[in-house]
Amino acid sequence: MSPAGPAHVEQVDPRLEPVLRRWWEVGRDSWLPDRAVDDWPAWEVSRRALPAHNPEREASLYLAYDGDEVVGFGMVILPVLDNPHLAFADLGVLPGHRRRGHGTTLVRDLEQRVRDRGRTTVVIEGYAPPGGTAPCEPFAAARGYEVANEETIKHLDVATYRALREDLVREVAPYARGYRIIGWDTVCPDEHALECSRLLSGFNSQVPLGDLALEDSEWSPARMQEWERRNLAIGRHAFTSAAVAPDGTLAGLSGLRVDDDAPTTGSVGITLVDPRHRGHRLGLALKAAVTDLALEHFPDLAVVETTNAVSNRHMSAVNERLGYRSLERLLELQRVL
Ligand SMILES: CC(C)(COP(=O)(O)OP(=O)(O)OC[C@H]1O[C@@H](n2cnc3c(N)ncnc32)[C@H](O)[C@@H]1OP(=O)(O)O)[C@@H](O)C(=O)NCCC(=O)NCCS
């Protein structure tokens, strides 16, 4: 292959729309050739979301150049309210420019930038077909990254869900007796805000994360409201279903996001059942309820995406029962700097 070119990396200002559009196009063209799933956000979604303030995380965007020519893209996400040691990065090189060292230049540049911000651990997501591999695996291994966790990306065809739904609801009803399933669009009702924060705060320690250096985050009603305000500002509906236990506490919740600008695709957020309330098929009941809620608001919703850790047997069983199909491996590649 040709020797490494004189690549350099420049930060992109997402408030300058033509520049953001260029970044978005290079990202899409670097990202999708290796993917089984087209989950690059729609332009309208990126156009609204990327320049908007995010109280949870700071995002910075980059383009890599070989001389004047754009050859790749990068993005760094720094959590600002928890996990102060962590940085998440995405990067890609346009297919015609690979194996010339640009990926290496990009990853080293992004690592230096996060090191300058005091972060000590970088996590990059890589994707590969089921049972197969992709350039991200040898690349990450060559650059000192380890697979800290492996998840499976799954899609639910809404037509399949509609066909399964009646049997499914009938199946869970006797188990979930005594629990009241409620739901909301984006804004959590005040009377459930404290309980909802309690459940969110315990989430990271309850899902299998492999060796991923992710710590729990502390949620409060105020933090939730900030997050809700951002979702409202960018036209993002964060639907939530929750199970109210007989004593009025929340036994579990499940989330699903749909953007006004991409009304045919949804993306699952967290699903969590409090350990004290497991065994009542609440996971299934909650995921069905939140899918129903999203469908009420977005009747044209066609596909819902989710991921769960390969080792998370219970969640896998729930997703299978709902009709989700496995499409891709998601590798969480981690390096301590
Ligand atoms: C992964 C990716 C960023 C690599 O970009 P690149 O510019 O080709 O990477 P480099 O040229 O710097 O490669 C560095 C080393 O990684 C390894 N490598 C990279 N691509 C490889 C491939 N397809 N097969 C085997 N080894 C590979 C090699 O050891 C290579 O060194 P060498 O060329 O001297 O043998 C690129 O393939 C890509 O954009 N993939 C899609 C997006 C993606 O997967 N992002 C996540 C990255 S972890």
The ligand as an SDF file (V2000), in Angstrom:
LIG
                    3D

 48 50  0  0  0  0  0  0  0  0999 V2000
  -10.8550    1.1380   10.5860 C   0  0  0  0  0  0  0  0  0  0  0  0
  -10.4170    2.2900    9.6690 C   0  0  0  0  0  0  0  0  0  0  0  0
  -10.6700    3.6160   10.3990 C   0  0  0  0  0  0  0  0  0  0  0  0
   -8.9240    2.1300    9.3500 C   0  0  0  0  0  0  0  0  0  0  0  0
   -8.5010    3.2600    8.6000 O   0  0  0  0  0  0  0  0  0  0  0  0
   -7.1240    3.2070    7.7340 P   0  0  0  0  0  0  0  0  0  0  0  0
   -6.8160    4.5810    7.3210 O   0  0  0  0  0  0  0  0  0  0  0  0
   -7.2810    2.1610    6.6810 O   0  0  0  0  0  0  0  0  0  0  0  0
   -6.1090    2.6900    8.8520 O   0  0  0  0  0  0  0  0  0  0  0  0
   -4.4960    2.6940    8.7910 P   0  0  0  0  0  0  0  0  0  0  0  0
   -4.0490    2.7890    7.3780 O   0  0  0  0  0  0  0  0  0  0  0  0
   -4.0090    3.7050    9.7210 O   0  0  0  0  0  0  0  0  0  0  0  0
   -4.1940    1.2150    9.3320 O   0  0  0  0  0  0  0  0  0  0  0  0
   -3.3420    0.9830   10.4270 C   0  0  0  0  0  0  0  0  0  0  0  0
   -3.1660   -0.4910   10.6550 C   0  0  0  0  0  0  0  0  0  0  0  0
   -4.4310   -1.0760   11.0340 O   0  0  0  0  0  0  0  0  0  0  0  0
   -4.5110   -2.4210   10.4760 C   0  0  0  0  0  0  0  0  0  0  0  0
   -5.5820   -2.4470    9.4650 N   0  0  0  0  0  0  0  0  0  0  0  0
   -6.3600   -1.4000    9.0520 C   0  0  0  0  0  0  0  0  0  0  0  0
   -7.2680   -1.8270    8.1590 N   0  0  0  0  0  0  0  0  0  0  0  0
   -7.0890   -3.1540    7.9980 C   0  0  0  0  0  0  0  0  0  0  0  0
   -7.7220   -4.1500    7.2050 C   0  0  0  0  0  0  0  0  0  0  0  0
   -8.7430   -3.8510    6.3620 N   0  0  0  0  0  0  0  0  0  0  0  0
   -7.2770   -5.4190    7.2950 N   0  0  0  0  0  0  0  0  0  0  0  0
   -6.2550   -5.7530    8.1010 C   0  0  0  0  0  0  0  0  0  0  0  0
   -5.5790   -4.8350    8.8800 N   0  0  0  0  0  0  0  0  0  0  0  0
   -6.0150   -3.5560    8.8370 C   0  0  0  0  0  0  0  0  0  0  0  0
   -3.1590   -2.6800    9.8180 C   0  0  0  0  0  0  0  0  0  0  0  0
   -2.3210   -3.2110   10.8190 O   0  0  0  0  0  0  0  0  0  0  0  0
   -2.7460   -1.2670    9.4380 C   0  0  0  0  0  0  0  0  0  0  0  0
   -1.3730   -1.1380    9.2720 O   0  0  0  0  0  0  0  0  0  0  0  0
   -0.6860   -1.5040    7.8330 P   0  0  0  0  0  0  0  0  0  0  0  0
   -1.5220   -0.8610    6.7650 O   0  0  0  0  0  0  0  0  0  0  0  0
    0.6820   -0.9350    7.9650 O   0  0  0  0  0  0  0  0  0  0  0  0
   -0.7320   -3.0060    7.7400 O   0  0  0  0  0  0  0  0  0  0  0  0
  -11.2150    2.2280    8.3220 C   0  0  0  0  0  0  0  0  0  0  0  0
  -11.1670    0.9240    7.7960 O   0  0  0  0  0  0  0  0  0  0  0  0
  -12.6520    2.6470    8.4340 C   0  0  0  0  0  0  0  0  0  0  0  0
  -12.9690    3.8250    8.2710 O   0  0  0  0  0  0  0  0  0  0  0  0
  -13.5810    1.7080    8.7490 N   0  0  0  0  0  0  0  0  0  0  0  0
  -15.0020    2.0610    8.9350 C   0  0  0  0  0  0  0  0  0  0  0  0
  -15.2180    2.8810   10.1930 C   0  0  0  0  0  0  0  0  0  0  0  0
  -14.7970    2.1470   11.4470 C   0  0  0  0  0  0  0  0  0  0  0  0
  -14.8070    0.9310   11.5250 O   0  0  0  0  0  0  0  0  0  0  0  0
  -14.4840    2.9050   12.5010 N   0  0  0  0  0  0  0  0  0  0  0  0
  -14.0670    2.3520   13.7850 C   0  0  0  0  0  0  0  0  0  0  0  0
  -12.5850    2.2020   13.8480 C   0  0  0  0  0  0  0  0  0  0  0  0
  -12.0970    1.3530   15.3190 S   0  0  0  0  0  0  0  0  0  0  0  0
  1  2  1  0
  2  3  1  0
  2  4  1  0
  2 36  1  0
  4  5  1  0
  5  6  1  0
  6  7  2  0
  6  8  1  0
  6  9  1  0
  9 10  1  0
 10 11  2  0
 10 12  1  0
 10 13  1  0
 13 14  1  0
 14 15  1  0
 15 16  1  0
 15 30  1  0
 16 17  1  0
 17 18  1  0
 17 28  1  0
 18 19  1  0
 18 27  1  0
 19 20  2  0
 20 21  1  0
 21 22  1  0
 21 27  2  0
 22 23  1  0
 22 24  2  0
 24 25  1  0
 25 26  2  0
 26 27  1  0
 28 29  1  0
 28 30  1  0
 30 31  1  0
 31 32  1  0
 32 33  2  0
 32 34  1  0
 32 35  1  0
 36 37  1  0
 36 38  1  0
 38 39  2  0
 38 40  1  0
 40 41  1  0
 41 42  1  0
 42 43  1  0
 43 44  2  0
 43 45  1  0
 45 46  1  0
 46 47  1  0
 47 48  1  0
M  END
$$$$
